[in-house]
């Protein structure tokens, strides 16, 4: 799936449920992580195949170094996010 071609549309993403430091993600077949907006952690076991539906967005990276050169938490690169997920963690069989 060409993720950039699907931006700003409702999509269904299939992949592997994983818990990242910045929240729950679905890792798709090409290993790209897609964050699930508003979901801090998966309730299912990591590694479970899932299907999630929501609007696909691409967010800019966070500013992780302040004006004094101190590092902060955040994601420095652009990332994909499923906003308004309404079908979450449907097991893929």
C-alpha positions, -999 to +999 in steps of 0.1 A: +000+000+000+013+034-009+006+052+023+012+087+009-015+081-017-039+073+011-033+104+033-064+123+046-087+093+037-103+067+059-083+035+055-081+001+070-046-009+080-035-045+086-003-053+105+012-063+138+003-047+171+033-032+189+037-009+219+062+019+213+075+046+237+052+071+220+021+049+219+005+019+202+015+013+166+005-010+138+036-022+120+027-029+083+043-055+061+072-031+049+080-025+087+066+011+086+051+020+120+016+037+120+006+052+153-029+048+166-041+082+178-052+082+214-041+046+222-012+045+247-009+007+247-024-023+231-044-046+254-036-076+232-002-092+233+025-075+212+029-094+179-008-100+174-020-094+138-046-066+138-068-045+115-075-008+124-097+017+106-092+055+108-082+086+089-045+083+078-025+115+085+012+123+083+026+144+112+058+164+111+086+154+135+088+169+170+114+194+181+136+172+203+164+196+210+157+230+226+175+263+221+200+254+248+209+221+231+190+200+257+172+169+244+135+163+250+112+133+244+095+131+211+097+117+176+121+137+155+110+124+121+077+126+103+053+097+111+020+082+100-009+084+124-044+069+122-067+096+136-102+089+150-098+051+149-132+035+152-123-001+145-094-011+167-077-044+170-099-066+149-079-098+149-067-108+114-072-145+107 
